Amino acid sequence: MQIPMNKQGFATLIVSLIAMPMLAACGGKYYEVSQAGGGKTYNTRDIDHDDGRLRFRDEVTGDKVRLDNSEVKEITRQEYKNATGK
């Protein structure tokens, strides 16, 4: 069984298929993570919680980091870019 599709519906489908991956690549959140009490600062895009600890990859060094006491701040893409060069 085929569903008839007019030209406008086909064009909408094509534009949607092209735009979805582009939008997915542009989105996301950016974080600045610091050790509680003014310690070292890290930048990351993904944070995992593991038994009360934060687990993430530092985007500057590429190191995997686990912190017990930390402060997390969501930052803008531009702040992230300035800090990481990415």
N, C-alpha and C positions, 0 to 999 in steps of 0.2 A: 504494500500500500504506500503510495507516494502522497506527500502533502504538497499541494501547489504553493509556490512561493513567487510573489511578484518581484519586480526589479528593486523596489525600495526595501523590501524585506531581505533580499539577498545582500544588498549594499550594507544594510545595518548589521547583518551577520558578519560580513567581512571586516568592517570597521571594528566591531567588538572583539573579534579574534585577534586583530592586530594590536588594539589598544590595551587589552587586559595584561599581557606580559610587561608592557612598558610601564603601566601604572604600578604593577607589583614591584618592579625594580626600583621605582622612585620612592616608594613608601618606606615605612619603618620608623623605629624610634632610635634615639641616640642617647647614651647615658655617660655621665661622669661619675665614677665610683671612687670614693676616697676612704682611707682607713679612718675610723672614728678617732677624734682627737687631733685632727690636722695632719695625718700621715700622708703617704704617697697617693697621688691621684692617677687613675686609670681611665681610659675611654674605651667603650665597647658598644655593640649594637644588640647584644643578646645576653641576658642574665638568667641563670638557673638557680633555684633554691635547693640546697642539699643539706638536710638535717640542721636547719638554722643558719647555715653558711651560704654565702653567695659564691657562685662559681661562674666564671666568665673568661674570655680570652681578651687580653690587652691588645688593642688594635695597633698600638705604637710598636711594641716589642714582639708581639706574637706569642707571648708567654701565657700559659694557662694559670689563672689566679684563683685562689680560694681565700675568702676572708671571713672571720668570725664576726668582728665588729666593723661595720661599714656604713657609710652614708651614700645614698644614691640620689642623683639629681638628673632629671631629664633635661637635655640640652637641645639646641637647635642644630640643624644640619650644618650651618655655617660655623658654629662653635666647634662641632665635631671635626669638620674639615680643617679648621685652623689648628686644632690640637694634634691631629693625626697626619695631616698632609694628604688625606684620602678623600 
